[in-house]
């Protein structure tokens, strides 16, 4: 079997070099494969060596995207919600073409909000799955590296770790499963994850709407991850200030 990809920008297998067509955009399928590969939705033996068909059939991706596009925002909501709980097709395949064809920034923000709300609500289902059968689903459907990375982030950084994981291109359903299996408090999980997913969807959508096809070609997972890390580094002082404010309020309450 031919290697799936030669590099971040090239698809090796002609079968996956096809174009997903929508009324407003043409999005290379290899873009979605990059996201699923890095996120852990496609667990390869080596760097980009396993065919998508072994885990995520191409026809499944095509059917999911076509069905979602036919229902518009409702379809985007369904894909986003189910991706956060059980299925591996990322909502980017639906939201990016919609953002590219949006007529105004308000339409883009509507797309972002629908994707975010769907993702947050879907993660509640993933959280429940994790609380009931966390060990099984994590060992069966998530890579060991993804599980170890998520557990380390959540145990060391708590809510901030959830925010970081939700913002970056990691499997959000695995994050929800891990949170449920570890009995993480639900409200901090929802709030931190919701803020992270809002930023996760808004950055590419607004960029694609504003810059068009150039942004669509530029947004590889590695570049997005670097942008996310840079944004988080810039936000660390703000989070520390907020934590210090919270500690000051607690100390003030104790001294009263």
SVG drawing of the C-alpha trace seen along z (x, -y; Angstrom):
<svg xmlns="http://www.w3.org/2000/svg" viewBox="-31 -41 38 43">
<polyline fill="none" stroke="black" stroke-width="0.4" points="0.0,0.0 1.4,-3.4 2.2,-5.8 -0.7,-8.1 1.3,-11.4 4.7,-12.5 4.6,-15.8 2.2,-18.2 1.2,-19.6 1.2,-16.5 -1.2,-13.6 0.6,-10.5 -2.4,-8.2 -4.5,-9.4 -7.6,-7.8 -7.3,-10.4 -6.3,-13.3 -9.9,-14.0 -11.6,-17.2 -14.6,-17.6 -16.9,-19.9 -19.4,-22.3 -21.5,-25.1 -19.0,-27.6 -15.6,-25.9 -13.2,-23.1 -11.4,-21.6 -8.6,-19.0 -9.3,-15.8 -5.6,-15.6 -6.2,-18.7 -8.7,-16.7 -6.4,-13.7 -3.7,-15.9 -6.0,-17.0 -7.3,-13.5 -3.7,-12.1 -2.3,-14.7 -5.4,-14.6 -5.2,-10.8 -8.4,-10.1 -6.2,-8.1 -3.7,-6.1 -0.8,-5.3 1.9,-2.7 4.5,-5.2 4.5,-8.8 1.6,-8.8 2.0,-5.2 -1.5,-3.8 -4.3,-4.1 -7.4,-6.0 -9.5,-3.1 -8.3,-0.9 -10.1,-3.0 -12.0,-5.8 -13.3,-4.7 -13.2,-7.4 -16.9,-6.8 -17.8,-7.5 -16.0,-10.9 -17.6,-11.8 -21.1,-10.8 -20.8,-12.6 -19.6,-15.8 -22.1,-15.7 -25.0,-15.0 -23.9,-17.8 -23.6,-20.3 -27.1,-19.5 -28.4,-20.5 -26.3,-23.6 -25.8,-24.8 -27.9,-21.8 -25.5,-19.4 -22.5,-21.3 -24.0,-21.0 -24.5,-17.3 -21.0,-16.6 -19.5,-18.8 -21.5,-17.2 -20.9,-13.6 -17.2,-14.2 -16.9,-15.3 -18.4,-12.0 -17.9,-9.1 -17.0,-9.7 -13.7,-10.7 -14.7,-13.1 -13.7,-16.6 -16.2,-19.5 -13.5,-21.5 -14.5,-19.7 -17.9,-21.3 -17.1,-24.6 -14.2,-25.7 -16.1,-25.6 -19.0,-27.4 -16.7,-30.1 -15.1,-30.4 -18.5,-31.0 -19.9,-33.2 -21.1,-36.7 -20.3,-38.5 -18.4,-38.3 -21.7,-37.7 -22.3,-34.6 -18.9,-33.4 -19.5,-33.9 -22.8,-32.0 -20.9,-29.1 -18.3,-29.3 -21.0,-29.4 -22.9,-26.5 -19.7,-24.4 -18.7,-25.4 -22.1,-24.7 -22.3,-21.4 -18.9,-20.4 -19.6,-21.4 -22.9,-19.5 -21.4,-16.5 -18.6,-16.5 -21.2,-15.9 -22.0,-12.6 -18.3,-11.9 -17.9,-12.7 -20.7,-10.3 -19.2,-7.6 -15.9,-8.1 -17.6,-7.8 -19.3,-4.6 -16.7,-2.8 -13.7,-5.1 -10.9,-2.5 -12.5,-0.4 -13.1,-3.2 -9.7,-4.9 -7.8,-1.7 -9.9,-0.7 -10.2,-3.9 -7.5,-6.3 -3.8,-6.0 -1.6,-5.5 0.3,-8.7 -2.9,-10.7 -4.1,-9.2 -0.8,-9.8 -0.7,-13.4 -4.2,-14.2 -3.8,-12.6 -0.6,-14.6 -2.2,-17.9 -5.3,-17.4 -3.6,-16.2 -0.9,-18.8 -2.8,-21.8 -6.5,-21.1 -9.0,-23.5 -6.2,-25.3 -5.0,-21.9 -8.6,-21.3 -8.5,-24.7 -5.2,-24.0 -6.3,-20.6 -9.6,-22.0 -7.8,-24.7 -5.2,-22.5 -5.8,-19.9 -6.2,-16.9 -9.1,-14.4 -11.8,-16.2 -13.7,-13.1 -10.6,-11.5 -10.4,-14.5 -14.1,-14.1 -13.6,-10.4 -10.5,-11.1 -12.4,-13.7 -15.3,-11.4 -13.1,-8.4 -11.2,-10.6 -14.3,-12.1 -13.2,-15.7 -15.8,-18.3 -18.2,-18.8 -18.6,-22.6 -14.9,-23.4 -14.6,-20.9 -17.5,-22.5 -16.4,-26.1 -12.7,-25.5 -13.4,-23.3 -16.0,-25.6 -13.7,-28.6 -11.0,-26.6 -13.3,-25.2 -14.6,-28.7 -11.1,-29.9 -10.3,-26.6 -13.1,-27.1 -13.0,-30.9 -9.3,-31.4 -9.4,-29.3 -12.9,-30.3 -12.3,-34.0 -8.9,-33.7 -10.4,-31.6 -13.3,-34.0 -10.9,-37.0 -8.0,-35.6 -9.9,-33.0 -8.1,-30.1 -4.7,-31.3 -5.6,-30.7 -7.2,-27.4 -3.9,-26.1 -1.9,-27.7 -3.7,-26.1 -1.9,-22.8 -2.2,-21.3 1.5,-22.1 1.0,-25.7 -2.2,-25.9 -0.6,-24.2 2.3,-26.7 -0.2,-29.5 -2.1,-28.0 1.0,-27.6 2.1,-31.2 -1.4,-32.4 -1.3,-30.4 2.2,-31.8 0.9,-35.3 -2.1,-34.5 -0.2,-32.9 0.3,-36.3 -3.4,-36.9 -4.2,-33.5 -1.7,-34.0 -3.2,-37.4 -6.6,-35.8 -5.3,-33.0 -3.7,-35.6 -6.9,-37.6 -8.8,-34.5 -6.3,-33.6 -6.4,-37.2 -10.2,-37.0 -10.0,-33.7 -7.5,-35.1 -9.7,-38.2 -12.7,-36.0 -10.6,-34.0 -9.4,-37.1 -12.9,-38.4"/>
</svg>
